[in-house]
Amino acid sequence: MGEVTARTAQGRVAVSRLPDVRSWLLGGLGLLAAAAAALPAHAQDAPKIIKAHGISTFGDLKYPADFTHLEYVNPDAPKGGEISEWTFGGFDSMNPYSVKGRAAALSSIMYESILAGTADEIGAAYCLLCETLEYPEDRSWVIFNLRPEAKFSDGTPVTAEDVVFSYETFVAKGLTDFRTIFAQQVEGAEALDTHRVKFTFKKGIPTRDLPQDVGGLPVLSKAQYEREGLDLEEGSLKPFLGSGAYVLDESRMKVGQTVVYRRNPDYWGKDLPLMRGTGNFDAIRIEYYADYNAAFEGFKGGSYTFRNEASSILWATGYDFPAVQTGHVVKVELPSGAKATGQGWMLNLRREKFQDPKVREALNLMFNFEWSNQTLFYGLYTRVDSFWENSYLEAEGAPSEAEAALLKPLVDEGLLPASILTEPPVSPPVSGERQLDRRNLRAASKLLDEAGWTVGSDGMRRNAKGEVLRVEFLNDSQTFDRVISPFVENLRALGVDALMTRVDNAQMESRTRPPSYDFDITTGNARTNYISGAELKQYYGSETADISAFNIMGLKDKAVDRMIEVVLAAKTSEELEVATKALDRVLRLQRFWVPQWYKASNTVAYYDMFEHPETLPPYALGELDFWWFNPDKAQALRDAGALRQ
């Protein structure tokens, strides 16, 4: 587990009206109005159907129907070469959609969806497998008009039947929490003809995001799935057939060690405006390491060529090896405006000892971020405070009048304390320069005393049943030992029987995934989006708390559930912003995590043979997407002996 939150590929919010698809009518508006007056009343009441090349949640699309390429790519970027990175652990499956087995990194790269987002917009999706989409203003249904030229990597066409099959397969065999939410939203899917597919949504639910949701589902080949007897629920080294720009290079795969994806030279979509300047590498290779330091040594030795550094100590002290000094390896900080991912230690609320919020607050008080940042992280990080940290959606100060109006009914019903209406949101405690902050220790002691966990003659805290307050940190990263160990020491000074247990990849997955949830505390991500939708129920909803791979803390809270519904019902960007900030306040009140840290930059190192557009989009690094390979620079590295052949 690295020290830096994962990257995101998000853009800024576009706030304006929906696209005006009626502009072509303006010249004959008078004639049309007269004709409309002569129509029967039911014809005049027919809903307006919007037909477009994309869809935005609230605003206009940035790119018009005739755009030639995304503005942040080099449309003439050359194709060729290989880029390689590392990842942690191992893999035994090529199925990214099952909880069985450990899927290889990037194993979803082979699949495309009907719609695709960009790195410079939020809430916008453009036609990829489709040419256009059609929907009424209330978004109660959507029709996708598929591109006749769209093909799977074996050359067979992508059809409406494949889309319906994929949807039905994911609903029947996808992740349990996903199936639970989708079943509440989608009435069904039907193939209208070979290249037209319609999704109808259930009545009485918010439909704001549903066209994008169904348009974002991966499309699999029905023929291959049935012919080869595949199963979405089972781990398998046999990948599903996709239509993406990359395919698995089985000849170079070493199970658990190396996975390689090669560019399909016959990729059907390579000339689409949405895809120009992307997918530039002939191969993308991922090398697996069981140890963070070993992975760094592998990079120094040229075993892989690109590294997004997640260790502050290595970034500060480790990049003095010869290849950096000679300029063969570039070390650079690239800007990132991405929302923090919400990395933190997640407390398993299914454990009885964590049911009391005073216990959770006491644990929070014992992590000294300020000392850790200066002593361990070289001052590189900022503390995560909000679930929408480093974004305009973060709740700050006392709630606005609009936020308070949303929160007050929950206060009146006794679901929230009245203080939430007037006070700033819950924030992590601030600590002093010493590892053990005495003031916070006293505050935490008082909280545990009030919660019934009193100190015995041996210095350990016990409840009325005589049970010791024992807290286990589940950790699968050697580099995280130095961060967790001081936290454990502080907790033991509080009288908590704290310990860290090192586990391997497989144990971590099995102990933190449903149905076992066999852990006290583990590092995870409190996920959020800029434009939040039904995925909030997977992340924080009560109904998925015991089946979700994302709500690992097992949060079940009525106030949170109610606020999620308010977020889903928001009809404008302004309403969504207010509702999201209110939800942020409610989530922070739960104290189910000990938030960690982030930095607003990408600290990267790579062998000097890769190039990127001069101006990167603010919310995406994009090295695997729109960077490219310079063969002359690569040859110079080989001639200098700096690069493995």
N, C-alpha and C positions, 0 to 999 in steps of 0.2 A: 504494500500500500504506500504510494508516494505521499509527499507532504503537500502537494498542490492539487487544487480541485481540477477536475477534468475540463477540457475545452468544450465550448459549444459553438454551433454555427448559426447564430441568430443575427438578425438585423434590427433596425429601428422600426418603431411603429409608424405606420402610415395612417393618418387620421384625416378623413374627409368622407365624401359621400360614396355610395356605391357607383360603379361605372354607369354612365348614361348611355345605354345601348339604343336609345331612341333618337340619337342625333341625326341618323340618316333619314328620319321622317320629317325633319323640320321644313324642308322645301315644300312639302305637300300637306302641311299640317291643317290648313283650312279645309281642303277637300276631305281629308281623313275625318275631321271633326264632323263635317256634314254627313258623311257616310255613316259614322258611328251613331248619329242621332236617329238614323232610319233603321238601325238594327234593333232586334228584339232586346228586351231588358236583360235577359239572361246572357246574351252575347256580350253586352256592354260590361257586365259584371265579371266576365271571364278574367282570371288572374293574368297579369303581365308575365310573360316568360322571358327570362334573361338568357341570352346565349353569348358566351364569351370564351376567350382563350385561357382564362384563369379566374380565380375567385379570391376575394379579400374579405376578411372578417368584418371590417368596418369601413375601410377606406378604398380609394382608387388603387388600382394596380400601378406599380411604378413603371413597368415595361408595357408598351402598347402591343397590339396584336402583330405589328410588322417589325418588332425589334429583331436585330441581327445577332446580338450576343449580349451576355451579361456584362455590365460595365467594369467589373473588377477582374475580368479574365483577360488574358492575351489571346485573342481569337486566332492568331497565327502561331501559337506555341507549337514547337516541333514535337513529334512523337518519337519515343525511343527510350532506351536505358532502363535502369532499375533503381528503385528506392527501397531501402530496408530499414525497419525499426525493430524495437524489442518489446516484449510484453512479459508479464509475470506468470509463472506456473507452468501449465501444460494444457493439452486438450485431447479429447477422445471422441469428438463428434463434429460434424459439419452442419448440424441442424441448430440454427440460432433461435428457434421458436419453441424449444422444449426445455423443461426443467431437468430432464434426464440427461446425464452426461454433461461435460463441459465443452461448449462450442468453441471452435477456433476463432481467434480474433478476426474481425472483418468478414465473418462468414455470411453476413447479409449483403455484402457488396455485390453479389451476383444477381440480386433481385431488384426489380423496379416496381413502382406504383403508378397508378393512373395520373396522379398529380405529384408535383415536386416543388419544394420551396427553394428559396435562394438565400445567399449569405448576407444580403443587404436589405431585407425586408422582414417584417414581423407580421404574421397573420395572413400572408399571401401565398397562394399556391398556383402554379401554372401547369398547363397540360403537358404531360410527358408522353404517356401511352395513348392519350386522347388528343384529338385535334381541337375539339371544343367540348364544353359542357353546357347543359341547359337546366334551369331551375326557376321556380316561381319566386316571387319576392319573399314569401314566408319560408322558403327553403324546406318545404314539407316533403320534397322529393328532389332527386337529381338524376339527369340522364348524361352519361358519358358517351361521346361519339369517338370510338377508338380509331387510331390511325391504321389504315389497311397495311401500311408497310412495316408495322411493329412486328418483330419476330423474336422468338426465343433463340438461345445461342445455338441450337441445332438446326435453325433455319425454318422451323415450323411457325405459322402465324399465331399471334396473340389474338384471341377471340373473346367475345362477350361470354361465351360458355366457360372459358378459363377464369374470367373474373368472378362469375357466379360461383363456380366451383371453389375458388380460393376463399371467397367470403364464407361460404358454407362450411368449409374445412376449418377455418380459423374460429368460427363460432362454435363448432362442435368439438374441436381438439386444441384450440389455442390455450394460452395461459388462463387459469380459472378465473382470475379477477377480470381479465379482459372480456371473457365470455359473459360474465355476470353483468358488466356494464353495457356491453353491446346489445345484449338481449333486451335491455330496457329501452333501447333507442331505435333500433332498426326493425321495421316490419318485415322486410324481405328484399331480395334482389331478383331480377329477372332479365334474361337476355331477350331484347326486343327483336333483334336480328343478329347477324354475324358480328357486327361491329357496334351495336348499340346496347348499352346495359343501363337498367334503371334501378335505383335504390329508393325505396319508400320508407319514410320515417314514421314512427308511432305518434299518435296525436297526444297533445297535452304535455309535451316535453319541449325544452328549448332546442331549437334546430340550428342555432347560429353557426355552430362549428361542424355540423354533421356532414355536409358535402365534403369538407376537407378530411374529416375522419375516415369516411369510407374510401375516399380517393387516395388516402395514404396507405391502404392495405397492400402488402406485397402480392404480386400476381404470379402464381405458379402454373405450370403446365399440367392440366388435367390428364392428358394422355400419358405423359411420363409417370406421373404419380400412380396412376392405376396400373399401367403396364409393368412397373417395377415393384409394385406392392409396397410403396413407401407409407410411412406413418408419421404425421406431424408431431405426435406425442412422444415418439421414441427417438433417442439419440442414435445417430448413424453417421458413418463416414461417407456415405453416398449422398452427395448434395442434391437438392431439388433443382430442376431445370429453371433457369431464370432468363431474363431478357437484357440484363445489364451489360455494361461495357467490359466487365472482367469475368473470367471463369476460373475455376480451380485448376491449377497445374498439378495434376495427380502425380506426375513423374518426379516432381521435386518435393512432394510432401513427405515429411518424416513425423509420424504421429507423436504428438506431445512435444515436439522439438521445433519443427519448421513447417510453415505453411506459406505457399506462394500462389498468388493470383496473377494470371497473365491477361493482357489486353486482347480482346477478341478483335482481330483485324476486320471481321465482317460485321461488327456491331452495327445494328440497323439505325441507331439514332445519332451517329457521330456527327452528322451535318445539321442537326436541329439547332436553332438559335440558343435553346436552353443548355445545350451540351457542348457547343463550340468552345474550344480552349480548355476543356476539362478532360480527365482521363488520359493524361499525356504520357504516362510511363508504360513501357512495354510490360513491366512486371513490378509487383509490389510484394516484398518478402517480409515476413514476420518471424523473428527468432525468439524462442522462449528461453527464459532463464529462471532458475529457482531462487536466485539471490540477487539483490539489487546491486551489490558491489561487484559481483561477477559480471553482471550485465554492463556495468560501466567499464570494466576491464576489456570486455568484448568490443565495446565501441572504440576504445583507445587502440585496440589491435586491428580495427577495420572489419570486424565480423558483421557489422551492420553500419549504416551510413547516416542516419538521421536520428537525433535524440532530443526530445522535449524534456528538459531536465526538471525533475520533481523533487530533488534533494537540495535543500538550501546549502548544506555544508559542502556538497560536491560542487555546486555552482560557485561558491565563494572560494574554495580552496583546491578543488580537484582538477581544474582546467589549466594546468601549467605543464602538460605533457608536450613532447616535441612537436607533434603535428599541429598543435595550436600555435606554438611559438613560431613555426615556419609559415603559418597561414594556410596550411593544407586543410585544417579544420577551422571553420568559421564559428565563432562564439558570439551570439548577438541576442539582445532583447528586442522582441518585436511587439508592437502595441496590441493590446486587447481591451476592448470595451465590454467584454462578455459579462453577463450576470454570473455571479458566483454560483457554484453548483450546490451549495448547502452541505459541504462536507462536515461531518461531525461524528462524535461517538453517540450511537443510538442505544437508548435504554429499552430493554424488553419489558414493556408494560404488562405482559402476560404474567410476569413474576409478581407474586403477592407483595414482596418487599418494596417494589417500585410503585405500588398503587397510591401511596401517600405522596402528594406533591412536595411536602416538606423534605422528604428523603431525596427526591430528585433535585430540589433546589440546593440541598446541602452538598450533594456530589458536584454540582456545577461550581460551587464556591471553592472547591479544592483544586481545580485546574488553574495554574498560573500561566496565562498566555503571555503576559508582559515579560516575565522571566524567561520563558521558553523562546520567545521571539528574539530577545537579545542574546541569550546564552547559546541556544541551539540553532536558531534560524538566521543569524547574522542580520537581524532587523529587516528581512525581506518581505514580511507578510503583514497583512491587516486582518483583524479578527472578523470572522463571520458573525453578523449580528441578526440579520433578517433572513427569512426564507426567500426573499427577493433581493438579496444583498447586491450592491453595486448596480442598481437599476432604479428607474423612476417609480417603481412600484413598491419600494420599501416604505413601510410605515415609520414616520418620524414625529417626535413631539406628541403633544396632546392631539386626539383625533379631531379632524375637521367636523364641521356641523353635519356634513353629508355622511361621514363615517359614523358619527355618533347616532344618527338617525337609523342606521342599519343595525347598530349594536344594542340600542336601547330595548327593543322587544325581547332580546335574549336576556338582558339584565332583569327586566320586569318578570320574566318567567323563572328567574332564579338559576339560569344556566350559566351566567357570567357574573362576576363581582361588579359592583357599581364603580369601582375604581377605574375600570377600563374606559369609562366615558370621559375621564378627566386627566388621567395620568399618561405619561409616555409609555410606549410598549416595553415589555420585558426585554432587558438586554443582559449580556453576560457580565459577571462581576469584574471589576478592575482590581488587579493585584499589585503588590509592591515589587521591589527589586530582588528580594530574597525568594528562594524557591517556595518556602512555606510562609505564606502571608498570615501573620498571627491574628489580624483583625478578621479576616475571612474564616480562619479556624474557629474563632470564638462564635461567629455568626452561625457557622455550620453546626457547631456543637449544640447551640441553643435549639436549632431546628430539629436535630435528631432527638434531643431530650423531649421536646414537645411531641414528637412522633412516637414516643414510647421506646426508643432505642437508647438505653442508658448504659453507661460505662461500668463494667464489672471490675473485680479485683485484679484481673489479668490485663486490664486496659482495653479489652474488646467490648464492643457494644452488643447488647442482647435485648430482645423484646420480652414481653410478659411470659412467653412460652419457654424462654431460656435459649432461643435460637440466636446464633451469632449472625450479625449482619455481614454476610460474605458477598463480595462482588468480584466477578471474574471478567477480565478483559480478554476477549478472543482476538488473537492477532496472527496474521499469516505473513507478516513482513518483518524481516530482520532489521531493516532501517527504521522501523517505527518503535523498536525497543527503547531507544534513547529518549523518545517522547513520552511513551507510556510509563516507563519506570519511575520518573519523578512524580507523576500523577499518582501512581500506586503508593509511593512513599508518603505523599501528603495525606492520602486517604487513611493509611495505617496510623498516621499521627492523630487522626480524628477518632481512631478506635474501630475503623472498618477493616474487616479481614479481607483486604484487597490483594489480588494477585493477577498476573498476566500469564495466559496459557498460549503457547505457540502451537499453531496447527498448520498443516499443509493446505494447499489449494482445495483438494477434494473434501477435506474435513470442514473447511470454512464454508464451502458451498452447501454441504449436507446439513450443517448445524444452523445455518442462517436462513435457509429456504423453507417454504412450507413442505410438509406439514410439521416438521420437527420444531423449528424455532428454538433450538437448544443452546441458548446463550444468555448472558446477562447484559454485557455491553460489547458492541463491536463497531468499527468504523463503517460508515455508510454515507449515502447522500440523501438529503431531504430535497427531493426533486420538485421543481416548479417550472412553469413556462411563462413567457411574456404574456401570451394570451391563453389563459388557462381554460380548459374544458373538462370533459368527463374524466380525463386522466386523473384529476384530483381525487376522485372516488377510489381509484386504484392506489394512490399514494397515501391518502389520509382518511378515507371513508370507513365508517363502522362496518358496513356490509361486506367489505373485502378484507377486514383486518386479520382474519384467520386463514386466508387463502392467498393473499397477495405476496408476490415476490418483491414488491416495492415498499409496502407498508410494513417493514420488518419490525418496527417498534410495537405494532399491534394497537395503534391508536383507535379508540372508540369513544367519541365525544359528541354529544348531541349538538352542542353549539357549533362545533366544527362542521358537522353534517349540514346544519342549517345554513351556515355561511357559504358552503360549497354550492348549495342550490342558488343562493343569491348571485354568486359569481357566474354560474351557468346561465342565469336568466338575464344578465346584463345585455342591453340592446345597443349601447353606444360605447365608444372607447372611454368616454368620461365616466359612465356608470361602471364599466369594468375596472377602471383604475381605482375608484372609490371602494368598490367591493373587494378588490384584491388587497388593498391596504388594510381594510377591516379584517379580512381573513388572516392576514399576516399577524395582526395583533392577537387574534384568538389562538392561532397556532403557537405563537411565542409564549402565551400564557400557560401552555401545557407542560413546558419544560421537560419534554421527552428526549432531549438531546443535550450534549455538551458541545456547542458549536466550535469548530476548529478555525481555519484560516484560509486566505486566498491572496493572490497578487494579481494586479491588473496589467500583466504583461506575460508574454510567452518567452521563457528562457530556453533558447534552442541552440543546439550545436549540430553541425553537419559538415560532411566532407564537401569541399568547395567544387561541386559539379552540378549543383541544383540552382535554379533561378526562379524568381517569382515576380509578379507584376509589381511595379514601383509602389503603387498604393494598394495595400491590402484592405479588404472589407473590415470594418471595425470589430465584427463579431465572429470572424473565422480566420484561423491560420491557414487551413486549406492545403497543406503540403502534399497530401495524397490526392487532392482534387484538381487544383489548377496550377501547381508548380510544374516545372519541366526540367529536363535533363540536358546538360551541355556536354556533348561527346568530346569536344576539344579539351575542356577542363578535365574531364575524366581521364583522358589519355595522358595529360600532363601529370596527374597524380600517379598514374601507373608508372610512367617513366621515372618519377622521383622515388618510386618504391613505397609510396604512402598509402596505396590502395591495393587490397587483395585482388588478384586476377579473377 
